[in-house]
Amino acid sequence: MFTLNIKTWKLLPSTPPCFSNRNLPSSSSTFTTVTMQNPPPSKPRRKSSYGTSRKSILRKSFKQEQVTFTAPFSDEPHVAIIGGGISGLLCAIYLDKRGVRSTVFDTGIHGLGGRLGTRVIDANDKHSLIFDHAAQFFTVNDSSFAQLVNAWVDKGLVKEWLGTVGELHNGGEFLPILPSTPRYIATNGMRFLADSLLSETRLVNVERPCWISKLEPFNGMWHLSENGKPCGKFDAIVIAHNGKCANRLLMTSGLPLVAKQMKRLELSSIWALLAAFEDPLPFPGNTGVPFEGAFVRGIDSVSWMGNNTKKLLAPQNDGPHCWTFLSTATYGKQNKVPQENIPTVTSSRVKEGMLEGVEAALGLSKGSLPKPSYTKLQLWGAALPTNTPGVPCIFDPFGRAGICGDWLLGSNIEAAALSGIALANHIADYIQSPGTDPGEFAVGLNQEFQPLEGHDIGQFPGLRSEEKMNEAQVYELAK
């Protein structure tokens, strides 16, 4: 059992709560209410064929009035967690540890995990294909997260990745990075970790695939629905995802301060190209180092390439070589389209551009990269945060709603995990502190955002890319 007390992070400022009087409804109300003003009649407007713009959604979110719950929590409080990535899952687990029930709603068809995504093709074949197609690995910097990861290692859920990782520069120059800190991967792919985390919980329910489309406060509870279908009523809600879907969900929820903070978040877009090759890719001739992962430098279309076969399967595996190529954020922005419906012409252009980038990074002559036997292209339209408020979680105690996710602290798995744990303990503290002024539990509602530094595929605390191997070390590695 692991506990993490949010108060040790000094989340609650010594100054007055984040709410200001002008933002809050009267605390004397005895029922839950959201008042929406009816606009004056106007001429009907022709509906755009392109749908509602993101900016329009965000403007509307400021017109809603704050919902306030004043009734006590139910005898057995139940929390809805919308989003089953690592942050949402750990929020559920730590609520379970505190004796609080939760239901995780996730849109995943194949499994939980969000950006802990793994795709397996022909799983029953001895030459099956496997790809981590979002998060590639993670590092540990926080002591409490280290305890959690050590427990995962003991259970066989994750292991240290000992393969060579470095920087691959345009033209084929590969520079291995010294192993300054352990790198971790899930034993059978990142999704395996997500699918295994809830196995020891008692008070967690999972609903998937389920796309929560509406939040409604009524009679002291939050009522959730999916396209008009009721999905239950809850004492509190957690938003554990982001992007345009989260903004739409918050648009008319009665949580203007939460919606405002979600609106401030800026996200990159990243293309993931999964490609299987019958033979090993040619490594840069000037080093001969058989790397398993590389941060790509000097290529417009590719920022990372990772060999899933070497990383996840036995070294003697003689099957196809499965690679994940991730684009740069700039390339993702230049070629961004609706990820639910990628035009064929865009898919072809992006795939060709990324394969040409791989070819150039490896220092191969144009047209000499082996043709892959399998490819799959995916756009992560809301990939990674580019700014952050720098707080572990956001919580509106009057609306009994919170946000967790990596973007609140950084852009990595550690940040996501710490955020989910923080919000779970914060909600449990609030539920288990009847009679306390709710305002004392307000967190992050007016926190300013700052730009977020890191690689295009995220941050890796403790991994210092400036610590390259010298020539002698490279020679030993290549032997």
N, C-alpha and C positions, 0 to 999 in steps of 0.2 A: 504493500500500500504506500502511495506517495501523496503527500499533502504539500500544498503551496499556498501560503497565506498571502493574499493580495496586499495586505496592509504593510508587508515588509518592503513593498515597492513604493510606498508613499504616494499611492494613487490619489488619496484625498488631500487636497491642499489645506494648509493652515489658514488660508484666507477664506472668505465666504464661498459657498458653493458656486458651481459654474452657472447656475441659473441666475438671471437678474429679475427683479420684480416685474419689469415691463414685459418679460417673456412668459411669465407664469400666470395661469388662471388662479382664481381665489382658492385657497386651501379649505375654505369652508363648505365647498360643494359636497353634497352627500350622494352624488350619483355620477356615473361615467357619462360624459357627453362630448360630442364633437359637433360644433355648430358651423355649418357651411352657409354662407350668404348666397342667395339666389341672384344671379346677375340680371340686369334689366333686359327686356326683350330686345332682340336685335335681328337683323336680316339674316336668313340662313346663309351660311358660308359653304362654298363648294369644298368638299372634302378632298384633301390632297391624295393623289394616288400613291404617294410615297409614305403615307402613314404619319404618325406623330413624331416630330423631331425630338432628339434628346434634350435640346435647349428648351423646347416648349414644356417638356415634362418637368424640368428643373424649375422653370419659372412658376409653374402651377403649385409646386410643393411649398412655396412661401405663403400661399393664400389660405392654407388650412389653419384651423385653430387647434391649440394644444388639447389633447385628451388628458383627463386626470382621473385616475382610479383612487377612490377613497375608501371603498369597502375592504375589509380584511381579506387576506389571502384565504383560499379554501383550505379545508383541513388537510388535504393531501395535494399540495401545489404541483402543478403540471406545467412544464416549460416547453414551448415549441421552438425547435432549432431548424431554421431554414437554410440548408446547405450542409452537405456531408463530406466536406473536405477535412483535412487534418485539424483545422481550428474548430469546426463544428463538432467533430467526433470527440475531441478532447474536452470540449465544453460539456458534452453529454456525460462522458466518463467521470469528470470531477463533480458534476452535479450528483451523479449516482453515488459517489463516495460520501457526499454530504447528505444523502438520504432524500434527494429531490428527483422526482420523476421527470422524464423528458421524452419527446418524440422527435426524431430527426427526419426531416423531409428532404429528399434529394432527387434530382432529375436523372441520375445515372441509370442507364438501362442495363449495363453489364456489371455494375458494382458501385461501391462508394469510392470516395477519394478525391474528387475534384481534379486538381492538378497532380495528385498522386496517381497518374494514369499509366496503365500498362495494357498493351494490345498483344494478344496471343493468337496466332493463326495456325489452324490445324493442330490443336493441342494434343491430339492422340497420335500424331505422327512423330516418329523418332527424329525427324528433321523439321520440327515445328519452328515457326518464326516467333520471336518475342522482342518487343520494343517498349522501353520506357519512353513515352511520347510527350511528357511534360517535365516534371522535376527529374533531374538526372542523378543527383546525389545531394547530401547535406553534410554540414559540419556542425560542431558544437562549441559554443562559447560560454553559455550560461550554466552555472553549477547545478541549478535545479533541473534544467533540461538534460544535463549530463546524467543525472540519476535516472531519469526516465529512459534515456537511450540505453544505458547499461542494463536496465531491466528488459528492454526489447532484445538486446543481444543475448541475454541469458535464456530468453524464451525462443531464440532462433528466428525472431522476426526480422532482424536486421543484422548486418555484418559489416566489418570494415572492408572498404574497397582498396585493395593493395595494388591495383593496376596503375600503370604509368599515365599520368595526366600532365599536360603542359600547354604551351602556347605554340600554335602553328601559324607561321607568318606566310603571307602571300609569296609563292614561289617555292615552298617546300621546306623552309627552315623550321625545324621543331626544337623547342627548348623545354626540357622537362622541368617541372616545378618541384622543388624539394618538399617532401612530406612534412610540412611544418605542423600540421594538425591532422588527426584522423579524418578520413572521408568515409561516410556511411551510405550504404544502399540497402534496400529491402531485399531479403533473401531470394525471393522469386519474382521480383519486379515490384515497383512502388505500390501498385494496387493491392498486392498481397498484404502489405502493412495495414492499409486502410481497412481491408476486409477482416482482419484479425483482431483489431483493437477492441471491439465491443464484446468479445467472447466471454469475458468474466463479469459483465455487468448484469444487474438484476432489474434495474428500473428504467432501462432504455428501450424504446420501441423505434423501429425504422419503417418508414413508408417510402418506397421507391418502385418504379419511377413516379414521381409526383411533382407537379409544377405549381406551387402555391401562387395564385394569381391575385388574391385579395385578402386584406387584413381588415377586420371590422371590430371595433370595441362596442360591446353591448352587455348590459347588466353585469358590469364588473369583470368581464372576461374578454379575452381576444378570441374572435371567431375567424377561423381560417377556411378558405375554400379554393378549389381548383376548377376554374371555368364554371362556377355556379354550383359545384358539388361540394357539400360541407365536408370538412376534414377535421372537425373537432373544435373544442373550446379550451382555452389555456389561460393560466394566471399571468404568464409573462411570455415574451417572444424574444428570440435571438436571430438577428440577421447575420448569417455566416457566409454570405456570398456578396458579390459586388457587380458593378457594371450597370448597363441599361436596365436589366431585369430587376435589380434591386431598387433602382431609382423609380421605376414604374410602380413597384410594390409599395413604396413609401409615399408616392405622390398624393394619395388621398387617405392616408392612414391616421391622420391626427397626430403626427409626430414631426412637427416642422423643424425642431432643432436637430433631431437625428437625420432627417432628410437633408438638411443643410450641410451637415458634415459629410454625408455620403456624396453629395454633389461636388464637394471640393476635391474629391479623389480623382487623380488623373492616372490613366492606365495605358500601357503599351500594348501593341498587337504583335504577335509572333507567329510565324508559319513553322509548322513541324512537318518535315518530310521523312517518312519512314521508307527505307530502301534496303532490300536484301540482294546480296551479290553472291554468285556461286563460288567465287574465288576471293581470297583476301585482297583488300585494296593495296596498291603499291605504296609503301611508306617513303617518306622523303629520303632520297639517296644520300644526302650529306650526313645523316646521322644513323639511319638504319634502326632507330628505336621503335619497337612495336607498341606504339601508344594505344591506350584504350579510350582516352578522352582528350579533347583538345579545345581550348578557347582559340577561336580563329581570329587572326588580326589582319587588317588590310584588305578584307573582302567585303564588298557591299552587301552581298546577299546571304552570307553565312556567318554566324557568330559562334557556333558550337558543333562539334561532331563527336559522337560517342558510339563505340562498338558494343552493342548489347550482348552479342554472342560471347565475347570474351568476359564481359562484366558479370553476366548472369548465369552462364552455362559452364559446364566442365571444360577445363583447358583443352582436353583432347577432342572436344566436339568437332566433327568434320562436316557438319551441315552448312547451310548457307550462312553468310556473314551478315548479320542484321545491324544496320546503322541508323541512328537518329541524327538528322541534321536540323538544327534550329536556326532560323533567320536572325538577322539583326532587327532591332526595333525600327530602324529607319526603313528597311525593306518592307517590314510588316505594315508600316503606315502608308508607304507609297502604293502598296497593292492591297489595301484593306477593302473588303467587300462583306456583305452579310454572311456570317459564318454558317448560318443555317442553310444557305443556298448559294454555294460558290459557283459562279459561271464557269463553264468548261474552258472558255478561252483564257480566263484568269488562272485556272488550275494548271493548264498547259504551260503558260508563260512563267508562272512561279516555279514550277517543277524544273523546267529547263534552266531558268536563271540560277536556281540553287545548285543543281548538278554541275553547271559551269563554274560556280563558285568553289565547289569542292575540288574540282579538277585543277583550278588555278591555285588553290591553297596547297595542294599536294605537289605542285610544280610539274604537272603533267602537260604534255603538248595538247593543243586543242583537239577535241574529238577522241582522245585516247582513254578516257575513263571507261572502264567496263560498264556495259549496259546492265542495269539492275533487273533481276528476274521478278521482283515485286516492288511496287511503290504504293504508298498511301499518303495523301496530303491532308493536313488538318490546320485550320486557322484557329489560334487562341486569340479571339477578338479582345478579351479582357485578360491579358496575360499577366503582367506584373505592374505593381504600382511605381510611379515615378515621383510621388511626394508622400509625405507622412505627417500625422500630427504628433508622433512620438509618444503615444500613451498606450498602455497595454490593452485597453478596451474603452468603449463608449457606452454610457448607460444613462437612460432617462428614467429616474425613479418614479416620476408622476405618471408617465405612460407605461411603465413597467416593460421597457424595451431596451435592448442592447445590441451592440455590434461587436463582432470579433473577426479577426483576420490578420494575415501577415502584414498588410499595408499599414496597420496601426503602429507597428514598430520597425518594419523593414520590408525586405522582399525575399524571404527564405522560409524554410520549414520550421526552423527554430522560432522565428517571430510568430508564425501561425500557431504553433503549439502553445507558446507562452500566452498569447492573446486569448485562446480558448480557455485555458486554465484560469487565467485572471478573471474573465467574465463569469465563469462558473462559480468561483469562490465569492465574487462580488454579489452575484444574485442570491446565492445561498445565505450570505451574511445579511442581506436586505430582508429576505423572507424570514429569517430567524431572529430579527430585531424588531418585533412589534412595538409600536409606541415611539419609535425614533423618528425624528424629523426627516422626511424623505429627501429633502434638499441636501442632507449630508452625504447622500449616496450618489449624487450627480457627478459624473466623470466624463471629461473630454468633449462636452457639448459646445464649448466655445474655443477649443484649442486651435491655434493657428497651425497651418501646414508648412513644412519645409521641404525643399527638393531632396530627393533620395539618390544617393550615389550607389553605383554597383555595376556589375556586368549586365549585358543585355539579357542573360538568362537568370539573373538574380544575384543575391549576395551570399558569400560563403565565409562567415566569420572565422578568423584564424588562418585562412588560406592566403598566404602572402605570395602573390604571383611574381613579386620582384625578386624572390629568392630562387634563382635559377641554378641548375647544376653547372659545375664547371666541366671542362673538357674531359678530365679524368673520370669524373662521376658518370658522365654520359657514355664514355667508352665502356665502363664496367657494366652499365645497364644494358648496353647493346650486345654484350658478349653472349 
